[in-house]
């Protein structure tokens, strides 16, 4: 085993970094196979598969037991997104990609930063139009930091009984304090709306105040990511309590081309596709819509017995998407 790989392995063990350990063990197996040690590689794979199977069962059981529940109805207040279901491939403008990378780097270097009295960015708001990738961005942060995702269930949090909504929200933060995780406040709009909204009475102002207090006191070991479509309607005090606030925008022309190439990478595509024309028609579409249109074009190609995706397939998929919007 190479010295550098050995060092990385020991660092991962010392840091109890499960994600790094997985990657390193896979790398060791690949190296052994390349050296012609096929029998050893298979034996190592068997050991790893047994360990992963055992750990998956333990994590699943532990997660179910540790999930906070509402006091009155005993309903789960949050859900765990398994690491194998996390999406993490994103196509972003360079400046937005760099902001995601900076958060990931700071979290990875949190112990080194602490030596100089510095803290990593741990509370982030991602805003932007529907389908632009805010939730995907949160999952990507979890994937790259090795953190499990604890997704808040707002339907269970809100209660008509005095003070219960705030109590439920506090229970979630307490659970996130038990072990490092990415606490995801997905589409937090309706509990984080401005306290000046005249139509809201009762629990909403109370839960906003509780959220502000919890964010002010936030010292949890993981990350907190909130997503919203409605930046202008959120309480100004909320933004001040986050370490970073930035927009996940709709894809530009360069990003649209990358999304098309990535989505159609498993298919043969016609050399006669007029990409500038297709991209022009897709401009101002969300990333989710671009991917869906490319997928529908690929499906049409397969169902029609074609051996490649053609211009007509893409234009047909765009036409259908326009009729739906």
N, C-alpha and C positions, 0 to 999 in steps of 0.2 A: 504494500500500500504506500502511495506517495506521501511524503512528509507533510505537504500542505493539506492534503485530504485528511490525514490523521489529526492534524491540529484543529481543523474545522469540526471534525467529529467530536473531539474532546470539548471544544467550546460549546457545541450544541448540547452535550450532556450536562456540562456545568451550568448552563443557562436554563436547562430544562425546556429547551425549545423543540417541541414535538415536530413542528413543521420542518425545521432545518434537519432534524434527525431523519425524517422520511425521505427528504431529498438526497441526503448523504448516503443513506443505506441503498437507495436506488442507484446512485452513482457508483458505489462500490460493486454492486452486482453487475452493472454494465461493464466496469473495468475488468472484472474477473472473466466475463464472457469474451471480451475482446482479446484477452490473453490466452484463450483456448481452454479455460478452466470451466467447461460447461457443467460438469457434475457439481462442482462447488457452487456455481451460480444458481443452479436449480435448488440445491439444499438451502442456500441462503434465502431464496425466494419463498420456499415452503415455510421456513421459520418466520419470515416477515408476514406472510399471509395469515398464519395462525395468530400472531401477536396483534395484527390489525383487526382480525375478527373478534378477538377477546376484548380489545380496547373499545371497539365500536359498541359492543353490547354494554360494557361498563359505562361509557359516556352517555349512551342513550338512557340507561336506567337512572344514572345520577342526575341527568338533566331534568327528567320528568319529576323526580323527587324534589329538586331544588327550585323549580319554577314557582314564583310567587302567585298566590291566588287571592281573589277578592274575599273580603271578610264575610260578607253577607251570603253570597251565592257560591263561594268556593270555586269560581271559574278562573282558569289561568289568565294572568294579566300580561303574559308575554309568551312568545314562541321561540324556540331555538331553530335556526336554520343550519342544518348539517353542513360541514365543510365541503363535502362532495357535491353539494347543490349550489355552492356559491359561484356566481358568474364573475369573471375577472378580466375578460378581454374587452378593452375599450379603445375607441378611436377618438382622439381628442386633439384640439389645437395644441401646439407646443406649449404655450404659456399655461394652459389649464393642466396639461399632463405634468408639468413641472411642479405645480402646486400640490397635486396628489403625491408625487414622488417625495416632495419635501416633508409632508406629514408622515409618510412611511419611514423616511430616513431618521426623522427626529424621534419617532417612537422606538426604532431599533437602537438608537444611541441615547436613550433616556438616562441610563446609568452614568454614561460619560458626561452628559450634560449636567447631571446632578452634582458632579464633582466641582463644577464651577458655579453652582447656585442657579443653574438654568433649568427651565422646565420645557418639555416638548409641547407642541400644540396637541391638545387632547379633546377639545370641544369644537366641532365644525358644523356649520350650516351649509348645505348645498341647495341652491335654489335655481329655478329655471322652468321652462314650459313642460307640460306633460310629455313623456316619452323621450326626453333628452338624455336620460341616463343617471338621474340622481340616486335612485336606489341601487342601480348597478355600481355607481361610484362607491357607495357605502360597502357593498359586498366586495368590491375590489380592494378596498382598504383592509377589510377583515382578512381576505385571502393573503395579501402581501405582508401582513403583520402576524399572521398565524393565530388571530383571535377568533373565538366562536362568536356568532351573532345572536344577541338577545333582542328580538324584535317586539316592541311594545304593541299590545293589542288595545287600541283606544276604545273599541266597542265594549270591552270588559271594564276599563278604567272608569268611564263615566257612570255616575250613579245619581239618582234623583234624591237620595238621602243626604242630609246636611253633613258636609265634611268628608264623606266617604271617597269621593273622587280624588281629593288631595291625599288621603290616607293610602289609597291604592297606588298612586304615583310614587309616593315615598317608599312603599314596599318594593317597587321595582328597582329603585336606586339602591336600596339596602341589599337586594339580591345581586346586583351588579358589583357590589363591593366585596362579595364573597370570593370571587376569583376573576382574573382579568377577562374581559369580553368587550365586544363592540356593542354598545347599547344603541339600538337604532330606533329613533323617533321618526318613523316614516310617515310622510304627509301629516305633519304635526299642526297643520293650519288651524283646525277648529278648537284646539286647546291652547294655542299660542296667539290667538287673535288679540288685537289691541284692547286694552282695558277701557279705552274711550268709546268702544262700540256700544251704542245706546240700546241695541236690541238684546244684549246679553245680560241676564240677571242670574243671581244664584250661584251655581256651581262653577260656571266658566271663569268668572273673575277670581274665584278662590283658587281654582286649579292653576290659573296663570300665575298668581302670586306664589303658590307653592313651587311651581316649576322655576320661577326666577330665584327663589331662595335656594332650591336644590342646586341650581347651576352656580350660584354664588359660592356655595360651600363645596362644590365638586372637587373631590380629591381621590376619585376612584382609580383603580390600577390600569384600566383599559382605555378605550376611546368612546366618545359619545358623538354620534352623527345624527343631525336632524335634517329632514328634507321637506321642502315646501314648494308649491306652485305659485303661492301668493305672497311674494316678498312685501308688497306695499301694505298688506293688511295685518302684518305681524307687529307685535308690540316692540317699540324702539328699544326698550330696556332689555329685551331678549337678545338683540344683536350685540349689545355691549358686553354681554356675559360670555360670548363665544370667542375662541382664540382665532378663528379664521372663518370668514364668510365669503363665498364666491359662487359665481354662476356656472352651471354646466350648460353650455349653449347648444343650440341646434348646430348640426355639422355644416361646415363650409364646403366648398366645392372639392377641395383636396381630401377632406374627411369622407365625403360621399363616395368618391372613387375608391378609397380604401375599404369602406364598408361593403361596397359592391364586390370588390375583389375578394375580401375575406369571406363573405357569405356564399359566393359562387366558386370558392376555391376547390370544392370537391367535384365540380362539373366542368365539362369542356365548354368553352365559350367561343362563339363565332368571331373570327377576325374582322368581320364586317360591322360589328356593333359600333355605332356612332356614340361614343361615350360622352363627348361634350354636349350633344343634344339631350341624352338621357339625364345627365347631371343637371342641366339647365331646368329640365322638367321636375327634378327632385329637389331643387333648391327651395329652402324654407320648410322642408319636411323634417320631422324629428328623426333621430337616429333609429328609433324603434320602427318607424314607418318605412324608412329606407331598407332596413333589414327584412321587414315583412314583405315588401314589394319584390325584392330580389329572391326571396324564398318562394313566393308565388310564381314568379317567372320560371324558376327552376322546376317547380312541380308541374307547370304547364308543359314544359319541354319533355319531362319524363312521361307524363300521361298521354302526350300526343305521339310518343314513339320516336321523338327526335334524338339525335346523338349529341346535340349541343344546344346551349342557350343562345337564342337569337334576338335581334333587335325587336322583332314583332312580339316576342314573349314578354320582354321588359315593358314595352309600350302598352300592351294589353293589361299588365298588372298595374301600371300607373293609372290607366283609364278607370279600372275598377276601384282603385283607392280614391280617386277623385269623386266618383259617384257616391262613395260611402261618407265622404267628409261633408 
